[in-house]
Amino acid sequence: MAEEPLQASLEGNVKVFIARALLSGIYQQILWVIYQPFILSLNPSMMVLGLLQGLGGYQGLLNALVNPLFGWISDRVKRKPFIILGSLLMMIAVLFLFLSSLTHIFGFVIPAVILIGVSFLDIPIIDSLVAESVKPAQRGRAYSQITLAMMAPGIFAPFVGGLIADIFGFPIIFGVGIVILCLITRLLIRYLNEIPRPARTINFSGLYSLMKRNLSPPKTLRNVYVMHMLDAFVAGLGPMLIIGILRAHFNFSGFQLGIISAFQSAITTLTQIFIGRMIEQYGCKKVIFGSYLAFTIYLAGMALTKNFISILLVQIFMGIAIATWHSPLQTLMANSTTPMGRAEAMGRISLYRGMFGFVAPFLGGFLYEQYGYSAPLWASFIGGIAVTTFVHFYIRVENDKLI
């Protein structure tokens, strides 16, 4: 099906998503630094932390189950209500973390982790609405601008948040998060628009067809899904637990962890400025390949480093890897799908990442507890070489569309 004509009412959506990303980036960058140290402060093992990460993390099992379903539904009805729902669920999750930080009761973490995992249902829906809000030739730049807004607060937010957590404790961080999420929800309700869609009946017997498509996706998309499956496992083994590992192994303070995260975010932000132009000049595949090459170098560097300064410098490669990963993949998927199936196809990425990668953080925690600091990182490095090779030989692209 051809793209529907762009409507004037959608022109402001990118600005709304940039504002959302800026607010979300402030808090998420802080949360990234203190979330795992907070859970470890309640005295679970690294394996339990890995299990929680595999259940409700960005590429967790819950994320895998909800994304294709809600993407499929949003393709048939509206996108805005589910984007708002994602923000509300995250707000409730942070409220549970706030209660846990006040009471030191680990039990509050469980519903928080579950709600965080489910709240990610909005990711493919947002990506789809962004694609529908700009002309195809502008997608790479739009995704890059939104990612830049998400990452820019990381230049200052992590070390400020880490310092506040060191001095005043975790509750104030979660309290600030609740306020920011309220602002985001209000922003989405008031200003977000979407294109009117032809009335389509939600026939849940169609879920059987959805399950079949999940098991046998379109041929042109299969290798990208395989790449995401492999990447989910590689990232889950070490990088998904790296803040917790650094806290447990080196006893870095919240401020030190914030400095590491802020430096990485500064590199990501500086690189992100040029991503839209890089995609237009070199194409999506070359940017993705370069991203994974930088990521693999980062893994080797982290496995070899033993002090704060060297760990800080290695973040250069991770910052480049992050900046050059998401936008070209979003652009490639948007260009290779139609509006009526786009959110479903993008949601399927989370399905494969979660189903294949959710066990990886648990295994990474096991490797750390049994063999020490560098074991999960070397395991990720070996996998990184495999994924880089796969991208080179098996991701086939023509005119920035999968073939």
N, C-alpha and C positions, 0 to 999 in steps of 0.2 A: 504494500500500500504506500502511495506517495505521501510525503510530508504535507500536513495541513498548512494553509496559509498562516503566517505569523500575524497575530492580532495585537493591536496597539495596547490593549489592556495588560499584555504580558511583558511589555518593555521594562517595567520597573521591577520585575521579579529578581533579576540578577542583583540589583542594588539591595533588595530585601535579603537575599541570601548572603551577600557580602556583609551586611550589618549583622545578620545572624551568626555568620562565621567568625566575625570579629569578637562578638560577645562570648560565643561558645569557646573560641580559641583562648580567651583570657582564662576561663575556668578550667577547660580541659588540660591546658598546659600545666596549671597548678595541680590538678587532680592526678595527672600522670606521674608527678614527682612524689606525691604523698600517699597515693592510694595503696601501693604494695607495702611501704613501711608501716602504714597504719594497720593493715591486716596482720603483718608480722608482729606488731606491738601487742596483739591479742593472743600471741603465743602459738599459732599453728605452725606446722612444719612447712618447708619449702614445697614439698609434694602436695600438701593441702592447698597452698597458694596456687600452685600450678593447676590443680583440679578446678579451683574457683575460676581461674583465668580461662580454662578450657570450656567451662560451662557458660559463663556470662561475659566473656571478653569480646573485643571487636570482631574476632573471628571464632567466637565460641559456638557451642552446639545450639543454644537457644536462638542466636542470631541466624544460624543456618536454617532453622525450622521456620522462622517467621518471615524472613525476607521474601522468599519466592511466593508465599501465600498472599501477603499483603501487597506485593508488587502486582500479582495477578488480579487481585480485587481492584486495585487502584487503576489498572488499565481499563477496567470496565465501568467504573463509577467516577469518583473524584480523587484527586491527589491531596488537596489541602487538608482535609480532616485527619488523614493518617500522619501527615507531617506534624500537625499540632499534637496528635496523640503521642508521637515519639517524644516530644518535649515534655509532656505531662508525666509520662512514665519515668523519664529520667529525673524529673523533679521529685517524684515520690521516692525513687531509689536513693537520691542524695539525702532525703529526709530520714530514711532508715539508717544511713551511714552516720548522720548527725546524732541520732539516738544512740547508736552503738558507741560513738566517741564520748558521749556524756556518761553512759552507764558502764562502759567497758564490757558489754555483753556481746559475745561473738555471734549469738543467735540472730541479731538484727542484720548481720552481714549477709545471711542467706537470702532473705527476700530482696535485699538491695542488689545482689549479684544477679538474681533472676530478672528483676525489673530492668537492670542495665542491659542485659542481653536482649530482652524483648524490645526495649526502646530503640534499638538499632533498626527496627523495621522500616524507619523512614529513609534510610540511606539510598536504596535504589530508586525510591519515589522522588526524592529531591534531585538526584542525578537526572532522572527522566524529565522532570519539570524544567530544569535548567536547559536541557536540550530542546525542549519545546518552546522556550522563551526567547531564543536567539536564532539567527539564521545558521544553517549548517557550517558555513565557513567561519563563523565566529565562536563555535563551541570550544575549541581549544583555548582560546583567549579567556572565555567566560569561566571555564573550569579553573584555569590558572589564577584568575583574579580572586575567585572564591577561596581556593587553597591558600593563596598568599595572605588573604585576610585571616584565615584560620591560624596560619603559622606565625604571622607577625607578632602577636602578643607573647609568643614564646621567647622573644628577645629579653623581656623583663619579668614576665609573670612567674616563671618557675622559681627563680632564686628569691623573689619577693615572697612568694607563697611558702617556699621552704623555710625561709627565715622566720616568717610569722608562725609557722607550725612549730619550729624549734623553741620560740619564745613563749607563745601563748597556747600552744596545743592544737590538736586537730579540729575541735568543734567549730572554731571561728572560720576555718576554711570551708567546711561543709555549709555553714550558715550563709556565707557569701555566695556559694554555689546555688543555693535555693533562690536567693534574690535575683541572680543573673538569669536563671532558668525561667523565673516569672516574667522578666523583661522580654526574653526571647519568645515566650508563648504569646504575650501581648502583641509583639511585633508581627508574628505570623498571622494572628487572628485579624489584625487591623489592615495589613497592607498586602498580603499575598494574594495573587490572582491566579486563575487557571483557565484554560480554554474550555468552552462548553463541549461536552462529549455526547455523541449519539447514545440514546438510551439503550443499554444492554442489560439483559436479565442476568442476575447473579445466580446461576444454576450450579449449586454445589456438587451436583453429579459430575460437573465439568472438572472437579478436582481430580477425578480419575485420569482425565486427559492430561491435566497438569503434571501428575505424577509420572505419566508415561513420557511426557516431554522432558521432565527432569532426568529420567533414566536414559533417554535417547535425544539429547538436544540437537539443534540444527548443526549440520556437518561443519559449516563455516565457523561456528563458535567453539567447537569441541576442544581444539588445541589450546585456546585461551583458558577454558575451564580447567584443563589438565595443568596448565602453567600455574593457575591460582591454587589448585590442590597441592602441588609440590611446594609452592611458596609458603602456603599456610603452615605446612609441616616444618619447613626450614625456619621460618620466623618464630614459630611456637617453641621450638626446642631451647633457644637461648634468648634472642632479643625481647620476646614478650615478658620475660622474667628479669630483665637486666637490672632494673631499678632495685628490685628485691634482692637480687644476687649481690649487687654492689653494697647495699645496706648490710646484708648479713655477713659478707666476706670481708669487706674493708671497713665496716662500721662508719661509712660516710654519713655526715649530718644531712639534715634536710636542706640546709643552705648549700652544701657541696653538691648534692644531687641536683639542686636547682641550677647551679652554675653549669653543670654538665649539660642539662637539658636546654638551658638558655643559649649556650654556645652552639649546640646542635641546631636549635631553632633559628638562630641568626644566620647560619650557613644555609639552611633550608629557605629562609625568606629571601636572602640575596640571590640564590639560585632561581627561586620561583619567579622572580621578576622577568627572567629571560625565557621561561618555559614556553609560553605561547608562541614566541618567535622561533624557538628551537623546533617546536612541532611543525610549524609552517615551513621551516627551511629544510629540516632533515627527515621529517616524517615520524609517525608514532613509534614504529618498530625500533629504529635506531636509538631513540630516546629511552625506550624501555630497556633495551639491551645495555646501554650505558648505565642505567639506574641499577641493574642487578650486578653489573661488574663492580660498581662502587660499593654496593652492599656486601659483596663477597670479600672485598678488601677490608671493609670495616670489621667483619667477623674475625678474620685472621688477626687484625690489629688488636682487637679486644682480647682475643685469646692469649696474645703474647704480652700485653701490657700488665704492669704490676703496680703502678702508682697513679696518683691523681692527675698529674700533668699529662702523662702519656695517654691516659684514658680520655682526657679532655681533647687532645689533638686528634685522636682517632675519630671523634665525632664529625670532623670535616667530611669524611666519606659517607657517614650515615645521613648527614644533612643533605648532601647532594643526591643520595639514593632516594630519600623521601620526596624531595622536590621533583624529581624526574620520573616518578612512578605513577602517581594517581591520575594526573591530568591527561597524559597520553592514552592511558587505558580507558578512561571515561570517554575520551574523544573517539577512540577506536570502536568501543561498544555502541556509542550513540550513532556513529556513522554506519554501523553494520546491522542495525535493527530498525523496525518501524514503530511509529507511535503506539499502535495498538498492542504491541508485545514488548515494548522497551523496558518497562519497569520489571516485568516478569523475567526477562533475559538478564537484566542487571542484578536482580534479586537472586538469581540462580548462582551467581558468583559466590555470594555468602553461603549458599547451601553447600556448594562443593568445598569451600574453604573450611566451613565449620565441621562438616561430616568427616573430612579427611584430617583436619588440623587440630581438632579439639583435644585430642589425647596428647599432642606434642608438649604443651607446657607441663603436664604431669610427668612425662618422660624426662623433660629437661630438669625438673625438680629432683627426680630420682638420680639422674646423672650427676647433678651437683652434690647431692648428699652422699653418694657412693664414691665419686672420683674427684670431686673438688671443682674449683672455680672454672677452669678452662674446658672441662669435658663437654658441657652442652654447647659451648661456642665452637669447638672444633667439629662437633657433630653437625652443627648448622653450616659451617664452612664447607664441609664435604657436600652437603646438599646444595649449597649455593653454587658450587661449580656445576653440578648437574642441571640446575635450573637455567643458568646462563647459557649452557650448551643447548638446552631445549629451546630457548627463545631464538637462538641463532638459526637453528635448523628447522624448527617446526611451526613457528608463528609466521604464517604467510599473509602478506599484506599487499594490496594494490590500491593506489590513490587513497591511502589511509582508510581502507576498508578491508575487513578480513575476507579471504578467499579460500 
